[in-house]
Amino acid sequence: MNVFKTAVVAWTRGARATKAKGSSVARLAALASASMGLGWCTLAHGEVIAAWNMNGFVPGSAGAIAASTGIGSVDVTPFGDGVGTLLGTSLGALEGDIAGDSLSIAGNSYNGLSLTFGFDASMHRDLSVSFAVRRSSTGFATNRIEWWSGSKWTTLATFGASTTTWDLRSFDFSAVDAMDGQYGLFRFVLDGATGSSGSIRFDNVAFSGTVLPAPGAVALLGLAGVVARRRR
């Protein structure tokens, strides 16, 4: 999706431009850049493309949170002053990540608004997402995950959250072949909050997928099959 790719590039350049000012945006950009050297992590359901452990985010410092693993960002600007941080969890954390902070959204005035995650999945297929979530008794209870197909938002799944403990949610989107080899643009649409202080927390959000084989690798596999048949 070219529009999304342009937006990600523009956000990254903007973050780098503020580096000289020592801003929190620059620190987030540096965190994203540093994660490039870590390589990809692997989970049971595939290779992690981009993940957010939410640690170190300072509310009000930036409109987007850089991925802590891989390259990507999550836009939190629609929630304005409703964005905060609370105690996180190790549930669903990638190896080496600590239970530090979690991303908090509070206030029923934000019903119907969304967190939008963007990342480059052009080399992957069979995408999935996992995340830890919990809410307060008046927090966002009826939420959904949507995917941008290039022309419209499509609902993929719905989810709630426990009011007493962290839940680990996982959703497999491998049946949606149209996602394969595309720029990933997903959003969590939050709804169902009934109080002005009703909140929901997210931690350890990870999008994963299976690496697409290079064209040369596909050709070699085909050649190997031909050779095998000839040997018989």
Sequence and secondary structure as in RCSB ss.txt:
>XXXX:A:sequence
MNVFKTAVVAWTRGARATKAKGSSVARLAALASASMGLGWCTLAHGEVIAAWNMNGFVPGSAGAIAASTGIGSVD
VTPFGDGVGTLLGTSLGALEGDIAGDSLSIAGNSYNGLSLTFGFDASMHRDLSVSFAVRRSSTGFATNRIEWWSG
SKWTTLATFGASTTTWDLRSFDFSAVDAMDGQYGLFRFVLDGATGSSGSIRFDNVAFSGTVLPAPGAVALLGLAG
VVARRRR
>XXXX:A:secstr
 HHHHHHHHHHHHHHHHTGGGT HHHHHHHHHHHHGGG   EETTEEEEEEE  TT  TTS SEEE SEESEEEE
 GGGGGGEEEEE   TT  TT  S EEEEEE GGGTT EEEEEEEETTEEEEEEEEEEEE TTS  SEEEEEE S
SSEEEEEEE   SSS EEEEEE TT GGGTTEEEEEEEE     STT EEEEEEEEEEEEE   HHHHHHHHHHH
HHHHHH 
